[in-house]
Amino acid sequence: MINEVVVATRKDNRDNKAPIGVYLKDKKVIMHLFSGSHTYENLLTEDYFSVNVVPPIEIAKAVLYDDDNYLYYKNIPYLKSSYYVIFYKVVKRKFVNRDDKFGKHELMILEGEEINRIYLNNIPEPYNRADGLLVEMAVIYSRLSNKNLKIDEKTRKEMENDMKKYFSIVKKVGDRERKHLAEIMLKNLNLF
Ligand SMILES: Cc1cc2nc3c(=O)[nH]c(=O)nc-3n(C[C@H](O)[C@H](O)[C@H](O)COP(=O)(O)O)c2cc1C
């Protein structure tokens, strides 16, 4: 099963966060990182990172922003908003080329081994229907805004229509913060 988390990394004194789908098994994590992101660049050379298990809204925020009030464990950044955080050391990197509906791209398959974990005192909020939609919007947003991906016209149009449809529901069921995040994604893609 793929778990949607926020991965935080640090390089040259700069902290970075990004939503990433990871496979968690026992003390190991596997991630597939597309070349071109800060997370990919950071983890090419840096050996430590955190996997932050967060409320869905934080996934949408992480696709838009890198700034946060980071906390640190041995210089590894992590998020205050997490329910819990697992810290990993990179133990394997493998590079593969993919050719799919998003064109040709390079992928780093990275394996990490757990070095520690901490549980924070954040209480889950009741589920709001905008939460799942915001995560779906964030996935589409990250693809449409990735200059390295070649998306054919038909697929692009479908993705844009999905963004607009999800936004119309977020507007009905979300609070101000959720509506605002959805609006920023549409504005950045010139769909608003
Ligand atoms: C829910 C979700 C899951 C994602 N999973 C991955 C992934 O597994 N691998 C990846 O390379 N990018 C993934 N992305 C896209 C990255 O989050 C996106 O490219 C992001 O802008 C990278 O940020 P950075 O440049 O700060 O690292 C995902 C995005 C979302 C919203």
The ligand as an SDF file (V2000), in Angstrom:
LIG
                    3D

 31 33  0  0  0  0  0  0  0  0999 V2000
   -0.0840   12.9710   -2.7020 C   0  0  0  0  0  0  0  0  0  0  0  0
    1.1650   13.2070   -3.5250 C   0  0  0  0  0  0  0  0  0  0  0  0
    2.0700   12.1490   -3.7000 C   0  0  0  0  0  0  0  0  0  0  0  0
    3.2580   12.3590   -4.4330 C   0  0  0  0  0  0  0  0  0  0  0  0
    4.1310   11.3190   -4.5790 N   0  0  0  0  0  0  0  0  0  0  0  0
    5.3090   11.5190   -5.2170 C   0  0  0  0  0  0  0  0  0  0  0  0
    6.2570   10.4580   -5.3150 C   0  0  0  0  0  0  0  0  0  0  0  0
    6.0370    9.3330   -4.8450 O   0  0  0  0  0  0  0  0  0  0  0  0
    7.4380   10.7300   -5.9390 N   0  0  0  0  0  0  0  0  0  0  0  0
    7.7280   11.9640   -6.4500 C   0  0  0  0  0  0  0  0  0  0  0  0
    8.8300   12.1330   -6.9830 O   0  0  0  0  0  0  0  0  0  0  0  0
    6.8320   12.9830   -6.3910 N   0  0  0  0  0  0  0  0  0  0  0  0
    5.6420   12.7870   -5.7800 C   0  0  0  0  0  0  0  0  0  0  0  0
    4.7380   13.8060   -5.6950 N   0  0  0  0  0  0  0  0  0  0  0  0
    5.0670   15.0850   -6.3370 C   0  0  0  0  0  0  0  0  0  0  0  0
    5.9490   15.9670   -5.4800 C   0  0  0  0  0  0  0  0  0  0  0  0
    5.3700   16.1880   -4.2120 O   0  0  0  0  0  0  0  0  0  0  0  0
    6.1220   17.3210   -6.1780 C   0  0  0  0  0  0  0  0  0  0  0  0
    6.8880   17.1440   -7.3290 O   0  0  0  0  0  0  0  0  0  0  0  0
    6.7140   18.3970   -5.3060 C   0  0  0  0  0  0  0  0  0  0  0  0
    6.5310   19.6360   -5.9570 O   0  0  0  0  0  0  0  0  0  0  0  0
    8.1900   18.2330   -5.0260 C   0  0  0  0  0  0  0  0  0  0  0  0
    8.5730   19.2630   -4.1400 O   0  0  0  0  0  0  0  0  0  0  0  0
   10.1030   19.6560   -3.8790 P   0  0  0  0  0  0  0  0  0  0  0  0
   10.6500   20.2300   -5.1710 O   0  0  0  0  0  0  0  0  0  0  0  0
   10.0250   20.6570   -2.7720 O   0  0  0  0  0  0  0  0  0  0  0  0
   10.7980   18.3720   -3.4850 O   0  0  0  0  0  0  0  0  0  0  0  0
    3.5380   13.6320   -4.9990 C   0  0  0  0  0  0  0  0  0  0  0  0
    2.6160   14.6740   -4.8310 C   0  0  0  0  0  0  0  0  0  0  0  0
    1.4380   14.4650   -4.1030 C   0  0  0  0  0  0  0  0  0  0  0  0
    0.4880   15.6000   -3.9170 C   0  0  0  0  0  0  0  0  0  0  0  0
  1  2  1  0
  2  3  1  0
  2 30  2  0
  3  4  2  0
  4  5  1  0
  4 28  1  0
  5  6  2  0
  6  7  1  0
  6 13  1  0
  7  8  2  0
  7  9  1  0
  9 10  1  0
 10 11  2  0
 10 12  1  0
 12 13  2  0
 13 14  1  0
 14 15  1  0
 14 28  1  0
 15 16  1  0
 16 17  1  0
 16 18  1  0
 18 19  1  0
 18 20  1  0
 20 21  1  0
 20 22  1  0
 22 23  1  0
 23 24  1  0
 24 25  2  0
 24 26  1  0
 24 27  1  0
 28 29  2  0
 29 30  1  0
 30 31  1  0
M  END
$$$$
